[in-house]
């Protein structure tokens, strides 16, 4: 059989289906379009057939891809297609998870046969309720997922919901889209007489008639995650909206790295570009990028006419004398601007940590309480990364104000994470040379459970960087070094070895 070219997120792939191997179904192509593989991740495909999903995952930068099928011909076809497309895929013959005992993955792909029938009729048979193969895999999926891992699954509406519900109950289920599928009665009668009548009798669970001899059902694409057991890490990128270079850096750190959340400057010069970036990511295979308000009371212009000090130090010193009502009005105006861009903020923090200083902390607490937002508490333990440098007094000053913010947030019932990191790593003297090492050093002793925020500042500097004026202070090669560190493909292994699962503020839940 001649090879066919299929469009995927990894680009066009040339796939040949060998005799006796199941062809590339439309549902498999739809599943391929929803792949969210990041560099370095370990991926497992169950029931690989010709290997389209496995090859696409490898081409998207997975560190390791294992493809399993019970049919030896399918394993040979997958291996051949991997070579044809310049991809590295390890094939194994086996019955689903039996072939990977004791192994764990970041992403498990599963598109099993699910057509129900009263008796076996061929490779599409999913048992009497359609859930036969789902029942063989989903109860054991937990033992094969690494911390923060996920499953990407196709589920047909033909499957009996009474059988499906308990299988999905242990997971947090995220919808990844839905398509329709039409069938001709003759198509199914050819290999299983009476099957359409059997399906039609269960029309309340998924099959509907669309015309003479024609029926339709739904294909749902689901992402499954496990409830967290160990520490969770929210990697949050500050300064979205400062300039196009930082917007681009944050986008890249989200798509290629471990960033899951970002904080947007409502009065940043590149606010509109940031909104467009967020909109594009929401429609991508990775999206959406979680977003919060990066409250700015120091640089650029305010939204309410409130005068800004112009520098970080002047803002910190002047906030003790600022009017609390004017501060709260500015906070609300900046939050409203995010919402006017169609965004749903999940958290609030401060540009240069202004939200933790003097009168601003009460305004920040009140708005976070009223809006149900997570509030950053920049109280990082002494890590020694920036000790003895010119930045050490500044780091300590931020910590002191973070400690003062904590009881106000607790008294108001504001949502906060359990720990904060990133102050020292961002101010280390050797950040350009040791950005990756410094970030990991800051994560060396996290709490055994709960949620930790890691503050980062990735940026691209080639074009669109603010070289002077407001928001230019962080437009340095150090930010690009931080971007390279965040996109390092060894992160999935490093985090999994420590039992740390990545999350966003939207996924973190209440404290």
GUKOLDREN-405734 format. One record per residue (C-alpha): x, y, z; residue number from 1. Coordinates in nm, 3 decimals, decimal comma, always signed. Each point is the difference from the previous one (the first is absolute). Example, Ala and Ser with C-alpha at 12.3 -4.5 7.8 and 13.67 -1.06 7.14 Angstrom:
<recs>
       x       y       z   n
  +1,230  -0,450  +0,780   1
  +0,137  +0,344  -0,066   2
</recs>
This chain:
<recs>
       x       y       z   n
  +0,000  +0,000  +0,000   1
  +0,139  +0,342  -0,095   2
  +0,089  +0,247  +0,273   3
  -0,237  +0,292  +0,058   4
  +0,089  +0,344  +0,133   5
  -0,193  +0,114  +0,308   6
  +0,010  +0,351  +0,148   7
  +0,077  +0,006  +0,374   8
  +0,132  +0,252  +0,255   9
  +0,343  -0,150  -0,074  10
  -0,038  +0,089  -0,367  11
  -0,086  -0,231  -0,291  12
  +0,071  -0,365  +0,077  13
  +0,033  -0,272  -0,263  14
  -0,175  -0,311  +0,138  15
  -0,031  -0,336  -0,175  16
  -0,258  -0,250  +0,124  17
  +0,120  -0,357  -0,050  18
  -0,239  -0,279  -0,104  19
  -0,202  -0,120  +0,297  20
  +0,075  +0,314  +0,205  21
  -0,286  +0,232  +0,092  22
  -0,006  +0,311  -0,220  23
  +0,026  +0,356  +0,127  24
  -0,350  +0,080  +0,124  25
  -0,131  +0,359  +0,001  26
  -0,023  -0,023  +0,379  27
  +0,374  -0,078  +0,018  28
  +0,077  +0,310  -0,207  29
  -0,218  +0,205  +0,233  30
  +0,185  -0,143  +0,300  31
  +0,331  +0,090  -0,167  32
  -0,115  +0,361  -0,035  33
  -0,046  +0,012  +0,377  34
  +0,346  -0,125  +0,095  35
  +0,159  +0,227  +0,260  36
  +0,348  -0,152  +0,018  37
  +0,275  +0,215  +0,150  38
  +0,376  -0,050  -0,047  39
  +0,149  -0,286  +0,200  40
  -0,327  -0,166  +0,101  41
  -0,053  -0,377  -0,002  42
  -0,292  -0,110  -0,215  43
  -0,180  -0,334  -0,027  44
  -0,244  -0,095  -0,276  45
  -0,225  -0,300  +0,065  46
  -0,127  -0,189  -0,304  47
  +0,226  +0,187  -0,241  48
  -0,114  -0,148  -0,333  49
  +0,206  +0,176  -0,269  50
  +0,151  +0,231  +0,264  51
  -0,123  +0,345  -0,106  52
  -0,037  +0,126  +0,359  53
  +0,333  -0,142  +0,116  54
  +0,188  +0,147  -0,296  55
  -0,168  +0,340  +0,048  56
  +0,092  -0,001  +0,371  57
  +0,364  -0,077  -0,081  58
  +0,015  +0,273  -0,262  59
  -0,147  +0,247  +0,252  60
  +0,306  -0,046  +0,222  61
  -0,092  -0,280  +0,242  62
  +0,306  -0,134  +0,175  63
  -0,119  -0,359  -0,032  64
  -0,294  -0,161  -0,183  65
  -0,120  -0,357  +0,053  66
  -0,265  -0,145  -0,233  67
  -0,184  -0,323  +0,086  68
  -0,226  -0,226  -0,201  69
  -0,106  -0,360  +0,041  70
  +0,053  -0,052  -0,373  71
  +0,359  -0,056  -0,115  72
  -0,084  +0,142  -0,346  73
  -0,111  +0,327  +0,164  74
  +0,328  +0,023  +0,193  75
  +0,197  -0,050  -0,322  76
  -0,212  +0,263  -0,179  77
  +0,055  +0,252  +0,282  78
  +0,375  -0,060  +0,000  79
  +0,012  +0,045  -0,378  80
  -0,203  +0,321  +0,015  81
  +0,223  +0,137  +0,274  82
  +0,306  -0,058  -0,221  83
  -0,180  +0,150  -0,300  84
  -0,066  +0,321  +0,194  85
  +0,333  +0,025  +0,181  86
  -0,154  -0,073  +0,341  87
  +0,122  -0,212  +0,289  88
  -0,274  -0,237  +0,119  89
  +0,045  -0,317  +0,208  90
  -0,254  -0,267  -0,097  91
  -0,114  -0,289  +0,219  92
  -0,243  -0,280  -0,061  93
  -0,238  -0,045  +0,291  94
  -0,349  +0,030  +0,141  95
  -0,023  +0,368  +0,097  96
  +0,168  +0,074  +0,336  97
  +0,139  -0,351  +0,049  98
  +0,290  +0,097  -0,223  99
  +0,112  +0,294  +0,219 100
  -0,019  -0,143  +0,352 101
  +0,172  +0,229  +0,250 102
  +0,046  +0,286  -0,251 103
  -0,152  +0,347  +0,023 104
  -0,072  +0,263  -0,263 105
  -0,095  +0,367  -0,028 106
  -0,261  -0,067  -0,269 107
  -0,194  -0,317  -0,083 108
  -0,193  -0,006  -0,330 109
  -0,296  -0,235  -0,036 110
  -0,250  -0,040  -0,284 111
  -0,151  -0,345  +0,068 112
  -0,277  -0,191  -0,181 113
  -0,331  +0,101  +0,161 114
  -0,283  -0,119  -0,225 115
  -0,232  -0,205  +0,222 116
  -0,164  -0,320  -0,115 117
  -0,169  -0,307  +0,144 118
  +0,289  -0,226  -0,112 119
  +0,355  +0,034  -0,139 120
  +0,000  +0,110  -0,364 121
  +0,349  +0,128  -0,081 122
  +0,271  +0,250  +0,099 123
  -0,248  +0,281  +0,073 124
  -0,190  -0,199  +0,262 125
  -0,005  +0,171  +0,339 126
  -0,204  -0,255  +0,194 127
  -0,373  +0,013  +0,064 128
  +0,022  +0,350  +0,150 129
  +0,289  +0,136  -0,210 130
  +0,225  +0,040  +0,304 131
  +0,192  -0,328  -0,021 132
  +0,339  +0,153  -0,087 133
  -0,055  +0,311  +0,212 134
  -0,062  -0,233  +0,293 135
  +0,329  -0,177  -0,070 136
  +0,207  +0,321  +0,007 137
  -0,152  +0,285  +0,202 138
  +0,004  -0,168  +0,346 139
  +0,375  -0,059  -0,046 140
  +0,089  +0,332  -0,160 141
  +0,100  +0,159  +0,332 142
  +0,294  -0,235  +0,047 143
  +0,140  +0,101  -0,340 144
  -0,026  +0,381  +0,029 145
  +0,284  +0,211  +0,131 146
  -0,075  +0,298  +0,233 147
  -0,207  +0,246  -0,202 148
  -0,046  -0,257  -0,277 149
  -0,314  -0,031  -0,208 150
  -0,190  -0,226  -0,233 151
  -0,142  +0,108  -0,336 152
  -0,298  -0,216  -0,086 153
  -0,273  -0,042  -0,259 154
  -0,343  -0,097  +0,136 155
  -0,296  -0,081  -0,224 156
  -0,353  +0,087  +0,102 157
  -0,085  -0,361  -0,089 158
  +0,156  -0,108  +0,329 159
  -0,252  -0,060  +0,277 160
  +0,028  +0,296  +0,239 161
  -0,071  -0,227  +0,297 162
  +0,319  -0,191  -0,080 163
  +0,202  +0,313  -0,085 164
  -0,073  +0,214  +0,307 165
  +0,184  -0,213  +0,261 166
  +0,298  -0,037  -0,234 167
  +0,040  +0,378  -0,034 168
  -0,085  +0,080  +0,364 169
  +0,360  -0,024  +0,135 170
  +0,118  +0,266  -0,248 171
  -0,040  +0,369  -0,055 172
  -0,153  -0,003  -0,349 173
  +0,072  +0,289  -0,237 174
  -0,187  +0,024  -0,330 175
  +0,226  +0,028  -0,304 176
  -0,271  +0,031  -0,262 177
  -0,267  -0,204  -0,172 178
  -0,074  -0,120  -0,354 179
  -0,285  -0,188  -0,162 180
  +0,009  -0,334  -0,183 181
  -0,260  -0,126  -0,246 182
  -0,046  -0,364  -0,094 183
  -0,197  -0,184  -0,264 184
  -0,205  -0,290  +0,134 185
  +0,144  -0,216  -0,276 186
  +0,354  +0,081  +0,116 187
  -0,056  -0,168  +0,337 188
  -0,236  -0,273  -0,120 189
  +0,273  -0,127  -0,230 190
  +0,212  -0,133  +0,283 191
  -0,259  -0,039  +0,275 192
  -0,361  -0,068  -0,102 193
  -0,239  +0,159  +0,249 194
  +0,259  +0,242  +0,140 195
  -0,179  +0,319  -0,109 196
  -0,323  -0,122  +0,158 197
  +0,195  -0,070  +0,319 198
  +0,150  +0,351  -0,007 199
  -0,332  +0,164  -0,084 200
  -0,163  -0,166  +0,299 201
  +0,251  +0,194  +0,213 202
  -0,059  +0,330  -0,182 203
  -0,044  +0,183  +0,329 204
  +0,368  -0,044  +0,069 205
  +0,142  +0,122  -0,328 206
  -0,131  -0,114  -0,339 207
  -0,251  +0,213  -0,190 208
  -0,162  -0,050  -0,336 209
  +0,083  +0,265  -0,261 210
  -0,180  -0,145  -0,303 211
  -0,104  -0,323  -0,169 212
  +0,262  -0,256  +0,092 213
  +0,227  +0,269  +0,150 214
  +0,098  +0,061  +0,360 215
  +0,243  +0,222  +0,190 216
  +0,184  -0,001  +0,332 217
  +0,247  +0,228  +0,181 218
  +0,375  -0,036  +0,046 219
  +0,123  +0,177  +0,314 220
  +0,367  +0,074  +0,060 221
  +0,089  +0,010  +0,367 222
  +0,313  +0,085  +0,199 223
  +0,020  -0,191  +0,329 224
  +0,205  +0,116  +0,297 225
  +0,040  -0,154  +0,343 226
  -0,072  +0,191  +0,322 227
  +0,336  +0,120  +0,136 228
  +0,167  -0,199  +0,277 229
  +0,335  +0,177  +0,046 230
  +0,117  +0,359  -0,046 231
  -0,135  +0,204  -0,288 232
  +0,196  +0,275  -0,172 233
  -0,147  +0,305  -0,173 234
  +0,268  +0,154  -0,224 235
  -0,125  +0,355  -0,055 236
  +0,156  +0,243  -0,248 237
  -0,011  +0,368  +0,098 238
  -0,007  +0,307  -0,228 239
  -0,230  -0,121  -0,277 240
  -0,095  +0,315  -0,190 241
  +0,325  +0,188  +0,072 242
  +0,114  -0,031  -0,362 243
  -0,030  -0,239  -0,292 244
  +0,331  -0,169  +0,088 245
  -0,130  -0,104  +0,340 246
  -0,332  -0,109  -0,147 247
  +0,188  -0,220  -0,245 248
  +0,227  -0,140  +0,271 249
  -0,296  -0,090  +0,221 250
  -0,181  -0,161  -0,292 251
  +0,307  -0,210  -0,077 252
  +0,051  -0,095  +0,367 253
  -0,361  -0,121  +0,007 254
  +0,019  -0,202  -0,321 255
  +0,352  -0,142  +0,045 256
  +0,049  +0,009  +0,374 257
  -0,155  -0,019  +0,343 258
  -0,179  +0,338  +0,027 259
  -0,373  -0,051  +0,059 260
  -0,110  +0,348  +0,121 261
  +0,088  +0,362  -0,076 262
  -0,065  +0,342  +0,155 263
  -0,111  +0,279  -0,233 264
  +0,072  +0,374  +0,031 265
  -0,334  +0,167  -0,067 266
  +0,176  +0,328  -0,084 267
  +0,296  -0,157  -0,179 268
  +0,095  +0,135  -0,346 269
  -0,054  -0,345  -0,156 270
  -0,331  -0,078  +0,172 271
  -0,191  -0,041  -0,327 272
  +0,269  -0,227  -0,142 273
  -0,015  -0,206  +0,321 274
  -0,377  -0,044  -0,035 275
  +0,049  -0,120  -0,357 276
  +0,269  -0,241  +0,119 277
  -0,227  -0,141  +0,270 278
  -0,283  -0,038  -0,249 279
  +0,222  -0,192  -0,241 280
  +0,123  -0,228  +0,277 281
  -0,355  -0,076  +0,112 282
  -0,061  -0,152  -0,343 283
  +0,331  -0,188  -0,006 284
  +0,059  -0,362  +0,100 285
  +0,156  +0,123  +0,327 286
  -0,246  +0,274  +0,095 287
  -0,122  +0,186  +0,180 288
  +0,275  +0,180  +0,191 289
  -0,126  +0,092  +0,347 290
  +0,011  +0,380  +0,058 291
  -0,005  +0,236  +0,297 292
  +0,045  +0,372  +0,072 293
  +0,357  +0,127  +0,037 294
  -0,097  +0,308  +0,199 295
  +0,211  +0,299  -0,102 296
  +0,023  +0,309  +0,222 297
  +0,347  +0,118  -0,096 298
  +0,074  +0,018  -0,374 299
  -0,186  +0,154  -0,292 300
  -0,342  +0,160  +0,046 301
  -0,290  -0,093  +0,224 302
  -0,352  -0,073  -0,125 303
  -0,173  +0,229  +0,251 304
  +0,228  +0,305  -0,004 305
  +0,173  -0,103  +0,320 306
  +0,361  +0,129  -0,019 307
  +0,273  -0,265  -0,024 308
  +0,339  +0,047  +0,163 309
  +0,193  -0,111  -0,308 310
  +0,251  -0,223  +0,177 311
  -0,022  -0,310  +0,212 312
  +0,161  +0,154  +0,308 313
  -0,212  +0,315  -0,018 314
  -0,314  -0,212  -0,028 315
  +0,096  -0,215  +0,297 316
  +0,073  +0,307  +0,214 317
  -0,302  +0,199  -0,117 318
  -0,265  -0,266  +0,045 319
  -0,004  +0,063  +0,375 320
  -0,145  +0,345  -0,072 321
  -0,231  -0,095  -0,287 322
  -0,377  +0,024  +0,030 323
  -0,147  -0,347  +0,061 324
  -0,317  +0,077  -0,196 325
  +0,194  +0,122  -0,302 326
  +0,219  -0,310  +0,013 327
  -0,298  -0,235  +0,007 328
  -0,162  +0,188  -0,291 329
  +0,317  -0,044  -0,205 330
  +0,020  -0,371  +0,082 331
  -0,361  -0,048  -0,108 332
  +0,053  +0,202  -0,318 333
  +0,298  -0,214  -0,098 334
  -0,193  -0,319  +0,070 335
  -0,293  +0,130  -0,205 336
  +0,229  +0,064  -0,295 337
  +0,105  -0,365  +0,000 338
  -0,363  -0,103  -0,004 339
  -0,073  +0,243  -0,284 340
  +0,247  -0,203  -0,205 341
  -0,215  -0,309  +0,051 342
  +0,231  -0,140  +0,269 343
  -0,099  -0,177  +0,322 344
  +0,275  +0,077  +0,256 345
  +0,086  -0,265  +0,259 346
  +0,262  +0,180  +0,210 347
  +0,142  +0,336  +0,103 348
  +0,361  +0,100  +0,063 349
  +0,204  +0,318  -0,030 350
  +0,247  +0,144  -0,248 351
  +0,311  +0,046  +0,215 352
  -0,212  -0,150  +0,282 353
  -0,178  +0,332  +0,067 354
  -0,311  -0,188  +0,116 355
  +0,185  -0,109  +0,316 356
  +0,101  +0,353  +0,110 357
  -0,183  +0,228  +0,245 358
  -0,347  +0,121  -0,101 359
  +0,005  -0,195  -0,326 360
  -0,012  -0,330  +0,186 361
  -0,344  +0,077  +0,146 362
  -0,136  +0,095  -0,342 363
  +0,144  -0,315  -0,155 364
  -0,144  -0,218  +0,276 365
  -0,346  +0,154  -0,034 366
  -0,013  -0,042  -0,378 367
  +0,139  -0,356  +0,014 368
  -0,260  -0,089  +0,266 369
  -0,291  +0,152  -0,192 370
  +0,103  -0,155  -0,331 371
  +0,107  -0,343  +0,130 372
  +0,357  +0,035  -0,128 373
  +0,317  -0,162  +0,124 374
  +0,229  +0,263  +0,155 375
  +0,377  -0,026  -0,015 376
  +0,183  +0,006  +0,334 377
  +0,366  +0,074  -0,094 378
  +0,144  -0,154  +0,316 379
  +0,273  -0,230  -0,123 380
  +0,225  -0,176  +0,251 381
  +0,367  +0,100  -0,004 382
  +0,156  -0,221  -0,267 383
  +0,351  +0,141  -0,025 384
  -0,016  +0,036  -0,380 385
  +0,027  +0,382  +0,013 386
  +0,169  +0,023  +0,341 387
  +0,282  +0,252  +0,022 388
  -0,099  +0,178  -0,323 389
  -0,121  +0,355  -0,048 390
  -0,350  -0,141  -0,034 391
  -0,005  -0,164  +0,343 392
  -0,146  +0,303  +0,189 393
  -0,271  +0,040  -0,266 394
  -0,093  -0,368  +0,022 395
  -0,028  +0,028  +0,378 396
  -0,215  +0,314  -0,026 397
  -0,246  -0,181  -0,228 398
  -0,008  -0,295  +0,238 399
  -0,077  +0,226  +0,297 400
  -0,296  +0,155  -0,180 401
  -0,115  -0,342  -0,115 402
  -0,005  -0,114  +0,362 403
  -0,209  +0,307  +0,088 404
  -0,245  -0,081  -0,279 405
  -0,058  -0,356  +0,118 406
  -0,213  +0,064  +0,312 407
  -0,220  +0,249  -0,189 408
  -0,071  -0,259  -0,269 409
  -0,066  -0,271  +0,258 410
  -0,242  +0,220  +0,197 411
  -0,193  +0,084  -0,318 412
  -0,015  -0,363  -0,115 413
  +0,188  +0,079  -0,320 414
  +0,131  -0,295  -0,199 415
  +0,378  -0,036  +0,009 416
  +0,239  -0,277  -0,096 417
  +0,201  -0,185  +0,261 418
  +0,347  +0,118  -0,099 419
  +0,171  +0,251  -0,229 420
  +0,329  -0,015  -0,189 421
  +0,181  +0,211  -0,260 422
  +0,127  +0,310  +0,181 423
  +0,358  -0,116  +0,044 424
  +0,028  -0,186  -0,332 425
  -0,101  +0,315  -0,192 426
  +0,270  +0,201  +0,177 427
  +0,287  -0,250  +0,000 428
  +0,325  +0,154  -0,129 429
  +0,061  -0,289  -0,240 430
  -0,350  -0,026  -0,147 431
  +0,122  +0,009  -0,359 432
  +0,237  -0,292  +0,053 433
  -0,196  -0,201  +0,258 434
  -0,367  +0,086  -0,051 435
  -0,107  -0,366  -0,008 436
  +0,207  -0,094  +0,305 437
  -0,128  +0,299  +0,198 438
  -0,364  -0,074  -0,078 439
  +0,042  -0,360  +0,108 440
  +0,189  +0,100  +0,313 441
  -0,298  +0,214  +0,100 442
  -0,224  -0,308  -0,029 443
  +0,226  -0,234  +0,194 444
  -0,200  +0,000  +0,326 445
  -0,368  +0,043  -0,078 446
  -0,275  -0,094  +0,246 447
  -0,100  -0,365  -0,034 448
  -0,353  +0,096  -0,103 449
  -0,188  +0,310  -0,109 450
  +0,066  +0,257  -0,271 451
  +0,316  +0,202  -0,060 452
  +0,027  +0,296  -0,238 453
  +0,327  +0,048  -0,189 454
  +0,027  +0,357  -0,135 455
  +0,192  +0,030  -0,330 456
  +0,068  +0,272  -0,261 457
  +0,069  -0,156  -0,342 458
  +0,044  +0,223  -0,306 459
  +0,121  +0,009  -0,358 460
  +0,220  +0,298  -0,075 461
  +0,044  -0,008  -0,377 462
  -0,296  +0,224  -0,082 463
  -0,249  +0,209  +0,186 464
  +0,197  +0,038  +0,324 465
  -0,039  +0,321  +0,197 466
  +0,358  +0,126  +0,011 467
  -0,082  +0,321  +0,185 468
  -0,284  +0,161  +0,192 469
  -0,261  -0,187  +0,207 470
  +0,033  -0,378  +0,025 471
  +0,354  -0,003  -0,144 472
  +0,184  -0,104  +0,316 473
  -0,041  -0,373  -0,063 474
  +0,075  +0,010  -0,376 475
  +0,334  -0,172  +0,047 476
  +0,176  -0,314  -0,126 477
  -0,074  -0,154  +0,341 478
  -0,369  -0,026  -0,096 479
  +0,085  -0,189  -0,316 480
  +0,223  -0,231  +0,206 481
  -0,298  -0,061  +0,227 482
  -0,212  -0,086  -0,303 483
  +0,256  -0,258  -0,112 484
  +0,002  -0,147  +0,349 485
  -0,379  -0,027  +0,014 486
  -0,010  -0,169  -0,341 487
  +0,266  -0,256  +0,092 488
  -0,132  -0,346  -0,100 489
  +0,130  -0,163  +0,319 490
  -0,271  +0,163  +0,218 491
  -0,258  -0,283  -0,028 492
  +0,250  -0,255  +0,131 493
  +0,135  +0,234  +0,268 494
  -0,347  +0,077  +0,136 495
  -0,121  -0,361  -0,023 496
  +0,300  -0,125  +0,195 497
  -0,104  +0,232  +0,284 498
  -0,371  -0,076  -0,023 499
  -0,083  +0,361  -0,099 500
  -0,304  +0,055  -0,223 501
  -0,042  +0,314  -0,211 502
  -0,323  +0,200  +0,032 503
  -0,146  +0,342  -0,071 504
  -0,179  +0,225  +0,247 505
  -0,324  -0,101  -0,167 506
  +0,075  -0,364  +0,086 507
  +0,139  +0,065  +0,350 508
  -0,335  +0,032  +0,181 509
  -0,047  +0,150  +0,344 510
  +0,268  -0,026  +0,261 511
</recs>
